[in-house]
Amino acid sequence: MKELDDYEPHELRSLLAQEGWLDPLQPVHRIRLRPWQRWVFWALRIYIAVMVLVVGWAFVAGTR
């Protein structure tokens, strides 16, 4: 397998052009979430916060 340094610059440019890496990216737009999706993400945030507290409590309890 060839390393990146083994390629000539013109070979890299042609490979990137063939693969479409030089094309501009498609625009990304924010979508409006449904209410149940918003609730799921808030529940996930709360779950993560509670788990961080549990891990912190376990760490402090384990160091005593």
FIKOLZA-1660 file (N, C-alpha, C; in steps of 0.1 Angstrom, whole numbers, plus 5000, padded with zeros to 4 digits):
% residues 64
   i   px   py   pz ch aa at
   1 5008 4988 5000  A  M  N
   1 5000 5000 5000  A  M CA
   1 5009 5012 5000  A  M  C
   2 5006 5022 4991  A  K  N
   2 5013 5034 4991  A  K CA
   2 5010 5043 5002  A  K  C
   3 5020 5050 5007  A  E  N
   3 5018 5061 5017  A  E CA
   3 5014 5073 5010  A  E  C
   4 5008 5083 5017  A  L  N
   4 5004 5095 5011  A  L CA
   4 5016 5103 5005  A  L  C
   5 5028 5102 5011  A  D  N
   5 5040 5109 5006  A  D CA
   5 5045 5103 4993  A  D  C
   6 5040 5090 4990  A  D  N
   6 5045 5084 4978  A  D CA
   6 5038 5089 4965  A  D  C
   7 5027 5096 4967  A  Y  N
   7 5020 5101 4955  A  Y CA
   7 5025 5115 4951  A  Y  C
   8 5025 5117 4938  A  E  N
   8 5028 5130 4933  A  E CA
   8 5016 5140 4935  A  E  C
   9 5019 5153 4936  A  P  N
   9 5007 5162 4938  A  P CA
   9 4997 5161 4927  A  P  C
  10 5000 5160 4915  A  H  N
  10 4990 5159 4904  A  H CA
  10 4982 5146 4905  A  H  C
  11 4988 5135 4910  A  E  N
  11 4981 5123 4912  A  E CA
  11 4970 5125 4923  A  E  C
  12 4974 5131 4933  A  L  N
  12 4965 5134 4944  A  L CA
  12 4953 5143 4940  A  L  C
  13 4956 5153 4932  A  R  N
  13 4946 5162 4928  A  R CA
  13 4936 5154 4919  A  R  C
  14 4941 5146 4910  A  S  N
  14 4932 5138 4901  A  S CA
  14 4924 5128 4909  A  S  C
  15 4930 5122 4919  A  L  N
  15 4922 5112 4927  A  L CA
  15 4911 5120 4935  A  L  C
  16 4915 5131 4941  A  L  N
  16 4905 5139 4948  A  L CA
  16 4893 5143 4939  A  L  C
  17 4897 5147 4927  A  A  N
  17 4886 5151 4918  A  A CA
  17 4877 5140 4913  A  A  C
  18 4883 5128 4911  A  Q  N
  18 4876 5116 4908  A  Q CA
  18 4866 5112 4919  A  Q  C
  19 4871 5113 4931  A  E  N
  19 4863 5108 4942  A  E CA
  19 4853 5119 4947  A  E  C
  20 4854 5131 4942  A  G  N
  20 4844 5141 4945  A  G CA
  20 4847 5149 4958  A  G  C
  21 4860 5148 4962  A  W  N
  21 4864 5155 4974  A  W CA
  21 4865 5170 4972  A  W  C
  22 4867 5174 4960  A  L  N
  22 4869 5189 4957  A  L CA
  22 4856 5196 4954  A  L  C
  23 4845 5188 4953  A  D  N
  23 4832 5195 4951  A  D CA
  23 4827 5201 4964  A  D  C
  24 4820 5213 4962  A  P  N
  24 4815 5219 4975  A  P CA
  24 4804 5210 4982  A  P  C
  25 4804 5211 4995  A  L  N
  25 4795 5203 5003  A  L CA
  25 4780 5208 5001  A  L  C
  26 4771 5199 5002  A  Q  N
  26 4757 5203 5002  A  Q CA
  26 4754 5211 5014  A  Q  C
  27 4745 5221 5013  A  P  N
  27 4742 5229 5025  A  P CA
  27 4734 5221 5035  A  P  C
  28 4736 5224 5048  A  V  N
  28 4730 5216 5059  A  V CA
  28 4721 5226 5066  A  V  C
  29 4708 5222 5067  A  H  N
  29 4698 5231 5073  A  H CA
  29 4693 5225 5086  A  H  C
  30 4690 5233 5096  A  R  N
  30 4685 5229 5108  A  R CA
  30 4670 5224 5106  A  R  C
  31 4666 5213 5112  A  I  N
  31 4653 5209 5111  A  I CA
  31 4645 5211 5124  A  I  C
  32 4632 5212 5122  A  R  N
  32 4624 5215 5134  A  R CA
  32 4620 5201 5140  A  R  C
  33 4624 5199 5152  A  L  N
  33 4620 5186 5158  A  L CA
  33 4606 5186 5163  A  L  C
  34 4600 5174 5163  A  R  N
  34 4587 5172 5168  A  R CA
  34 4587 5173 5183  A  R  C
  35 4576 5176 5190  A  P  N
  35 4577 5177 5205  A  P CA
  35 4582 5164 5212  A  P  C
  36 4577 5153 5207  A  W  N
  36 4582 5140 5214  A  W CA
  36 4597 5139 5212  A  W  C
  37 4603 5143 5200  A  Q  N
  37 4617 5142 5198  A  Q CA
  37 4624 5151 5208  A  Q  C
  38 4619 5163 5210  A  R  N
  38 4625 5173 5220  A  R CA
  38 4625 5167 5234  A  R  C
  39 4614 5160 5237  A  W  N
  39 4613 5154 5251  A  W CA
  39 4623 5143 5252  A  W  C
  40 4625 5135 5241  A  V  N
  40 4635 5124 5242  A  V CA
  40 4649 5130 5244  A  V  C
  41 4653 5141 5237  A  F  N
  41 4666 5147 5239  A  F CA
  41 4667 5153 5253  A  F  C
  42 4657 5159 5258  A  W  N
  42 4658 5164 5272  A  W CA
  42 4659 5153 5282  A  W  C
  43 4652 5142 5280  A  A  N
  43 4653 5130 5289  A  A CA
  43 4668 5125 5288  A  A  C
  44 4673 5125 5276  A  L  N
  44 4687 5120 5275  A  L CA
  44 4697 5129 5282  A  L  C
  45 4695 5142 5281  A  R  N
  45 4703 5151 5288  A  R CA
  45 4702 5149 5303  A  R  C
  46 4690 5148 5308  A  I  N
  46 4688 5145 5323  A  I CA
  46 4694 5132 5327  A  I  C
  47 4693 5122 5319  A  Y  N
  47 4699 5109 5322  A  Y CA
  47 4714 5110 5323  A  Y  C
  48 4720 5117 5313  A  I  N
  48 4735 5119 5314  A  I CA
  48 4739 5127 5326  A  I  C
  49 4732 5137 5330  A  A  N
  49 4735 5145 5342  A  A CA
  49 4734 5136 5354  A  A  C
  50 4724 5128 5355  A  V  N
  50 4722 5119 5367  A  V CA
  50 4733 5109 5367  A  V  C
  51 4737 5103 5356  A  M  N
  51 4748 5094 5355  A  M CA
  51 4761 5100 5359  A  M  C
  52 4764 5112 5355  A  V  N
  52 4776 5119 5359  A  V CA
  52 4776 5121 5374  A  V  C
  53 4765 5125 5380  A  L  N
  53 4764 5126 5395  A  L CA
  53 4766 5113 5402  A  L  C
  54 4760 5102 5396  A  V  N
  54 4762 5089 5402  A  V CA
  54 4777 5084 5402  A  V  C
  55 4783 5087 5390  A  V  N
  55 4797 5083 5389  A  V CA
  55 4806 5092 5398  A  V  C
  56 4803 5104 5399  A  G  N
  56 4810 5113 5409  A  G CA
  56 4808 5109 5423  A  G  C
  57 4796 5105 5427  A  W  N
  57 4793 5101 5441  A  W CA
  57 4801 5088 5443  A  W  C
  58 4801 5078 5434  A  A  N
  58 4808 5066 5435  A  A CA
  58 4823 5068 5437  A  A  C
  59 4828 5077 5429  A  F  N
  59 4842 5080 5430  A  F CA
  59 4846 5086 5443  A  F  C
  60 4838 5095 5448  A  V  N
  60 4841 5101 5461  A  V CA
  60 4840 5091 5472  A  V  C
  61 4829 5083 5471  A  A  N
  61 4827 5072 5481  A  A CA
  61 4838 5062 5481  A  A  C
  62 4844 5059 5469  A  G  N
  62 4854 5049 5468  A  G CA
  62 4868 5054 5473  A  G  C
  63 4870 5067 5473  A  T  N
  63 4883 5073 5477  A  T CA
  63 4884 5075 5492  A  T  C
  64 4873 5073 5499  A  R  N
  64 4873 5074 5514  A  R CA
  64 4878 5062 5521  A  R  C
% end
